[in-house]
Amino acid sequence: MLQDHEHSSKERAEVEGDDAIRSISAIAYGFMGSQALFAALELGLFTSLSDEPCELEALAEKLQMPSGPLSVLLSTCVALRLLTWDGQRYSNSPAAQRFLVRTTRSYVGDYYLRQISSLIYSSLPQVRSLLRGESEPIARDYASTLADPWTTEEFVRGQHAGSLGPAILLSRSLDISGFSQLLDLGGGSGAFAIELVKRSSELSAVVFDLPQVVAVTEKILQETGLTGRITCASGDLRSDPWPSGADLILMSYIVSCYDPTTLHTVLARTYDYLPPDGQLLIHDFAISADRSGPRNAALFLFGQLTVSAQTRAYTTDELKTALQEAGYHQVTVQPFIPDLTFLIRAYKPGSVKSV
């Protein structure tokens, strides 16, 4: 009986050990999945499969590439649940059909290609230098990262592709009636300002960002035809004056880039800037109070160290406390993009408007 118990315990330990090494291997091999996704996007694989399923040889001819390497990529995409295979033909998974086909409104492939793959992925080895305390990477922030026009254009265009979906969701989630002007601090491409202004005919917006970013933002605004309602101003939001007149401030993907001292300074500035009844919206990556996740938020924050060495993995409780210390009332926190971001609303005392 004792021998049976010992044998059962040994088997259980072996199974647990197998599960553990599988989990560790999944982390170690994760970059291979990223590269498979980037390769498939570059080839236009998902767009090629958007109309009908296809067999290997026909797909190789369509994409003008050798069938041998393509077969490996296709098997990898099936394992990653980006494609399905019925024994003969390959098809897009529902997720790939929705988000990775270039002709769909919800396409985010350019975000992965132009920002994640082109800029963040290639710079990740530098994070190890930062963690070792080597001097050169420590000075990195968005201003120094976006130092040349090509890098800035790729970054902003990539961010625009990744922000349109969340911006549409935000515009549909909030009642912004009663607010007259939005100040989009660190607004990047203007994606959030664009969608919020589309949603409310009473609202105008100012996108405030670094001069080299604003140069790209103005191109995007010209493309949308909203230059009459959205304007741009440039500067460093940490120290330069902000355009006056807004009663609603948005900071999306900004506060996680700042160390605690800078964070508290910027939040105090937003409070002093806003009129009574004004509101601050923060949309950003953040970690739960017990720091157990969300997983994708934690991964992105690690990657963000490539463009801002001041990045911090703030918990939602830490951000809520910082807002209250700045003077804000009725601070609410809610998950926004599943497993990735949170939306925080904070009100400056007055007769509170509901948003």
C-alpha positions as CSV (number, residue, x, y, z in Angstrom):
1,M,0.0,0.0,0.0
2,L,2.8,2.4,0.9
3,Q,4.7,1.4,-2.3
4,D,1.5,2.3,-4.3
5,H,1.3,5.7,-2.6
6,E,5.0,6.4,-3.3
7,H,4.6,5.3,-6.9
8,S,1.6,7.5,-7.4
9,S,3.4,10.5,-5.8
10,K,6.4,9.9,-8.1
11,E,4.1,9.8,-11.2
12,R,2.4,13.0,-10.1
13,A,5.7,14.8,-9.6
14,E,6.8,13.7,-13.0
15,V,3.6,15.0,-14.6
16,E,3.9,18.3,-12.8
17,G,7.6,18.5,-13.9
18,D,6.5,17.9,-17.5
19,D,3.9,20.7,-17.2
20,A,6.5,23.0,-15.7
21,I,9.0,22.5,-18.5
22,R,6.3,22.9,-21.1
23,S,5.4,26.2,-19.6
24,I,9.0,27.4,-19.6
25,S,9.6,26.2,-23.1
26,A,6.5,28.1,-24.3
27,I,8.1,31.3,-22.9
28,A,11.5,30.5,-24.5
29,Y,10.0,29.7,-27.9
30,G,7.6,32.6,-27.8
31,F,9.7,34.8,-30.0
32,M,9.5,32.2,-32.8
33,G,5.7,32.6,-32.7
34,S,6.1,36.3,-33.0
35,Q,8.3,36.0,-36.0
36,A,5.9,33.5,-37.6
37,L,3.1,36.1,-37.2
38,F,5.3,38.9,-38.7
39,A,6.4,36.7,-41.6
40,A,2.8,35.8,-42.4
41,L,1.8,39.5,-42.3
42,E,4.7,40.5,-44.5
43,L,3.7,37.8,-47.1
44,G,0.0,38.9,-47.0
45,L,-0.9,35.3,-46.0
46,F,-4.0,36.1,-44.2
47,T,-5.3,38.5,-46.8
48,S,-4.6,35.8,-49.5
49,L,-6.8,33.4,-47.5
50,S,-9.6,35.9,-46.8
51,D,-11.8,34.9,-49.7
52,E,-11.5,31.1,-49.8
53,P,-9.5,28.2,-48.4
54,C,-6.4,27.2,-50.3
55,E,-4.2,24.1,-50.7
56,L,-0.4,24.4,-50.2
57,E,0.8,24.4,-53.8
58,A,-1.9,26.8,-54.9
59,L,-1.1,29.1,-52.0
60,A,2.7,28.9,-52.8
61,E,2.0,29.9,-56.4
62,K,-0.3,32.7,-55.2
63,L,2.3,34.1,-52.8
64,Q,5.2,33.3,-55.2
65,M,7.3,31.5,-52.6
66,P,8.7,28.0,-52.3
67,S,6.3,25.4,-50.9
68,G,8.7,23.8,-48.5
69,P,9.3,26.8,-46.2
70,L,5.7,27.8,-46.6
71,S,4.5,24.5,-45.4
72,V,6.5,25.0,-42.2
73,L,5.0,28.5,-41.7
74,L,1.5,27.2,-42.3
75,S,1.9,24.4,-39.8
76,T,3.2,27.0,-37.3
77,C,0.2,29.2,-37.9
78,V,-2.1,26.3,-37.4
79,A,-0.4,25.4,-34.1
80,L,-0.7,29.1,-33.1
81,R,-4.5,29.0,-34.0
82,L,-4.1,31.6,-36.6
83,L,-5.1,29.2,-39.4
84,T,-7.1,26.0,-39.6
85,W,-6.4,22.9,-41.9
86,D,-9.1,20.4,-43.0
87,G,-6.6,17.9,-44.3
88,Q,-6.2,19.6,-47.6
89,R,-6.9,23.3,-47.5
90,Y,-5.8,26.1,-45.1
91,S,-8.2,28.8,-43.9
92,N,-8.0,31.8,-41.6
93,S,-9.1,31.4,-38.0
94,P,-11.9,33.7,-37.0
95,A,-9.4,35.9,-35.2
96,A,-7.1,36.1,-38.2
97,Q,-10.0,36.9,-40.5
98,R,-11.1,39.7,-38.3
99,F,-7.9,41.4,-37.3
100,L,-5.1,40.3,-39.8
101,V,-6.8,40.8,-43.2
102,R,-5.6,44.1,-44.6
103,T,-9.0,45.0,-46.2
104,T,-11.0,44.8,-42.9
105,R,-11.8,47.8,-40.8
106,S,-10.4,46.1,-37.7
107,Y,-7.0,45.2,-39.3
108,V,-4.1,45.7,-36.8
109,G,-1.3,44.1,-38.9
110,D,0.4,47.4,-39.5
111,Y,0.7,47.9,-35.7
112,Y,2.5,44.6,-35.4
113,L,4.7,45.2,-38.4
114,R,5.5,48.9,-38.1
115,Q,5.9,49.3,-34.4
116,I,6.2,45.9,-32.6
117,S,8.3,44.1,-35.2
118,S,10.2,47.0,-36.8
119,L,11.1,49.0,-33.7
120,I,10.4,47.2,-30.4
121,Y,11.3,43.6,-31.3
122,S,14.6,44.5,-32.8
123,S,15.6,46.7,-29.8
124,L,14.7,44.2,-27.1
125,P,18.3,43.0,-26.5
126,Q,19.1,46.5,-25.3
127,V,16.8,46.0,-22.3
128,R,19.3,43.5,-20.9
129,S,22.0,46.2,-21.1
130,L,19.6,48.5,-19.2
131,L,19.0,45.8,-16.5
132,R,22.8,45.4,-16.1
133,G,23.0,49.1,-15.4
134,E,25.0,50.1,-18.4
135,S,24.9,53.8,-19.0
136,E,23.9,54.4,-22.6
137,P,20.4,52.9,-22.7
138,I,19.4,54.6,-19.4
139,A,19.0,57.9,-21.2
140,R,16.4,56.5,-23.6
141,D,13.0,58.1,-23.7
142,Y,10.5,58.7,-26.5
143,A,12.1,62.0,-27.5
144,S,15.5,60.3,-28.1
145,T,13.9,57.1,-29.6
146,L,12.0,59.1,-32.1
147,A,15.0,61.1,-33.3
148,D,14.8,60.6,-37.0
149,P,11.8,61.1,-39.4
150,W,11.7,57.5,-40.7
151,T,11.5,56.0,-37.2
152,T,8.9,58.5,-36.1
153,E,6.7,57.9,-39.1
154,E,6.9,54.1,-38.6
155,F,6.2,54.4,-34.9
156,V,3.3,56.8,-35.2
157,R,1.7,55.0,-38.2
158,G,2.0,51.7,-36.4
159,Q,0.5,53.1,-33.2
160,H,-2.4,54.6,-35.3
161,A,-3.2,51.2,-36.7
162,G,-3.1,49.7,-33.2
163,S,-5.1,52.5,-31.5
164,L,-8.1,52.8,-33.9
165,G,-9.9,49.8,-32.4
166,P,-9.5,50.9,-28.8
167,A,-10.3,54.5,-29.8
168,I,-13.6,53.4,-31.4
169,L,-14.4,51.3,-28.3
170,L,-13.7,54.3,-26.0
171,S,-15.9,56.6,-28.1
172,R,-18.7,54.2,-27.8
173,S,-18.2,53.6,-24.1
174,L,-18.3,57.2,-22.9
175,D,-21.0,59.8,-22.8
176,I,-19.0,63.0,-23.5
177,S,-21.9,65.3,-23.9
178,G,-21.4,68.6,-22.1
179,F,-17.7,68.7,-22.7
180,S,-16.5,71.2,-25.2
181,Q,-12.8,70.6,-25.8
182,L,-10.5,67.6,-25.4
183,L,-6.8,68.0,-24.7
184,D,-5.1,64.7,-25.9
185,L,-1.8,64.8,-24.0
186,G,0.8,62.6,-25.8
187,G,-1.9,62.0,-28.3
188,G,0.4,60.5,-30.9
189,S,-1.4,59.9,-34.2
190,G,-4.6,61.5,-32.9
191,A,-6.6,58.2,-33.2
192,F,-8.5,58.8,-29.9
193,A,-9.2,62.4,-30.6
194,I,-10.4,61.5,-34.1
195,E,-12.9,58.9,-32.8
196,L,-14.1,61.0,-29.9
197,V,-14.7,64.1,-32.1
198,K,-16.6,61.9,-34.6
199,R,-18.8,60.7,-31.8
200,S,-19.7,64.2,-30.5
201,S,-20.5,67.1,-32.7
202,E,-20.0,69.5,-29.7
203,L,-16.4,68.4,-29.1
204,S,-13.2,69.9,-30.5
205,A,-9.7,68.6,-29.7
206,V,-6.1,69.5,-29.5
207,V,-3.5,66.8,-29.9
208,F,-0.3,67.7,-27.9
209,D,2.9,65.7,-28.6
210,L,6.6,66.1,-29.5
211,P,7.3,68.2,-32.6
212,Q,8.5,65.3,-34.7
213,V,5.3,63.3,-33.7
214,V,3.0,66.2,-34.5
215,A,4.5,66.4,-38.0
216,V,3.1,62.9,-38.7
217,T,-0.2,63.6,-36.8
218,E,-0.9,66.5,-39.1
219,K,-0.6,64.3,-42.1
220,I,-3.1,61.8,-40.6
221,L,-5.5,64.6,-39.7
222,Q,-5.4,65.8,-43.3
223,E,-6.2,62.3,-44.5
224,T,-9.3,62.1,-42.1
225,G,-10.6,65.5,-43.1
226,L,-11.0,66.6,-39.5
227,T,-8.5,69.5,-39.4
228,G,-11.3,71.9,-38.8
229,R,-12.1,70.3,-35.4
230,I,-8.8,68.9,-34.4
231,T,-5.6,70.9,-34.1
232,C,-2.1,70.1,-33.0
233,A,0.4,71.7,-30.6
234,S,3.9,70.5,-29.9
235,G,6.2,70.4,-26.9
236,D,7.3,68.1,-24.1
237,L,4.1,67.6,-22.0
238,R,6.2,67.2,-18.9
239,S,7.5,70.8,-19.0
240,D,6.1,72.9,-21.8
241,P,2.9,74.9,-21.6
242,W,-0.3,73.2,-22.7
243,P,-2.9,74.9,-25.0
244,S,-5.7,76.4,-22.8
245,G,-9.4,75.9,-22.8
246,A,-10.0,72.1,-22.5
247,D,-12.4,70.6,-19.9
248,L,-11.5,67.0,-20.7
249,I,-8.0,65.6,-20.7
250,L,-7.0,62.2,-22.2
251,M,-3.7,60.5,-21.5
252,S,-3.5,57.2,-23.4
253,Y,-0.4,55.0,-23.2
254,I,1.4,57.8,-21.4
255,V,1.6,57.4,-17.6
256,S,3.3,54.0,-17.7
257,C,6.3,55.8,-19.4
258,Y,7.0,57.9,-16.4
259,D,8.9,57.4,-13.1
260,P,6.9,58.1,-9.9
261,T,8.2,61.7,-9.5
262,T,7.4,62.6,-13.1
263,L,4.0,60.9,-12.8
264,H,3.0,62.9,-9.7
265,T,4.2,66.1,-11.3
266,V,2.2,65.6,-14.5
267,L,-1.0,64.5,-12.6
268,A,-0.7,67.7,-10.5
269,R,-0.5,69.8,-13.6
270,T,-3.6,68.2,-15.1
271,Y,-5.5,68.9,-11.9
272,D,-4.4,72.5,-11.8
273,Y,-5.2,72.9,-15.5
274,L,-8.7,71.6,-15.5
275,P,-11.7,73.8,-14.6
276,P,-14.2,72.6,-11.9
277,D,-16.2,69.7,-13.3
278,G,-13.3,68.8,-15.6
279,Q,-12.3,65.2,-16.1
280,L,-9.1,63.3,-16.7
281,L,-9.2,60.0,-18.6
282,I,-6.2,57.6,-18.3
283,H,-6.0,54.7,-20.7
284,D,-2.9,52.6,-20.2
285,F,-1.2,49.4,-19.4
286,A,-1.3,48.6,-15.7
287,I,-0.9,45.6,-13.4
288,S,-3.4,44.2,-10.9
289,A,-2.8,44.9,-7.2
290,D,-1.3,41.4,-6.6
291,R,1.0,41.9,-9.7
292,S,-0.1,38.6,-11.1
293,G,-1.1,40.1,-14.5
294,P,-2.6,40.8,-16.9
295,R,0.0,38.8,-18.8
296,N,0.0,40.8,-22.0
297,A,0.2,44.1,-20.1
298,A,3.2,42.9,-18.2
299,L,4.9,41.8,-21.5
300,F,4.2,45.1,-23.2
301,L,5.6,47.1,-20.3
302,F,8.8,45.0,-20.6
303,G,8.9,45.8,-24.3
304,Q,8.3,49.5,-23.6
305,L,11.6,49.7,-21.9
306,T,13.1,49.8,-25.4
307,V,11.7,53.2,-26.0
308,S,11.4,54.6,-22.5
309,A,13.8,53.5,-19.7
310,Q,11.6,55.3,-17.2
311,T,8.8,52.8,-17.8
312,R,7.1,51.5,-14.6
313,A,4.8,48.6,-14.0
314,Y,2.3,50.5,-12.0
315,T,-0.6,48.7,-10.3
316,T,-4.1,50.1,-10.7
317,D,-4.1,50.8,-7.0
318,E,-0.9,52.9,-7.3
319,L,-2.4,54.9,-10.1
320,K,-5.6,55.5,-8.2
321,T,-3.7,56.6,-5.1
322,A,-1.6,59.0,-7.2
323,L,-4.7,60.6,-8.7
324,Q,-6.3,61.0,-5.3
325,E,-3.1,62.6,-4.0
326,A,-3.2,65.1,-6.9
327,G,-6.7,66.1,-5.6
328,Y,-9.0,64.2,-7.9
329,H,-12.3,62.7,-6.6
330,Q,-14.4,59.8,-7.7
331,V,-11.5,57.9,-9.2
332,T,-12.9,54.8,-10.9
333,V,-10.9,52.0,-12.5
334,Q,-12.1,49.4,-15.0
335,P,-10.6,46.8,-17.4
336,F,-10.7,48.1,-20.9
337,I,-8.8,46.0,-23.6
338,P,-9.0,42.5,-22.2
339,D,-5.8,41.2,-20.7
340,L,-4.0,44.5,-21.6
341,T,-5.3,47.9,-20.5
342,F,-7.4,49.7,-18.0
343,L,-9.5,52.9,-18.2
344,I,-9.3,55.3,-15.2
345,R,-11.6,58.2,-14.8
346,A,-10.9,61.0,-12.3
347,Y,-13.0,64.1,-11.6
348,K,-12.0,67.6,-10.4
349,P,-14.5,68.6,-7.7
350,G,-17.5,70.6,-8.9
351,S,-21.0,69.5,-9.9
352,V,-19.8,66.2,-11.4
353,K,-20.6,65.4,-15.0
354,S,-21.3,61.8,-15.7
355,V,-19.1,60.2,-18.4
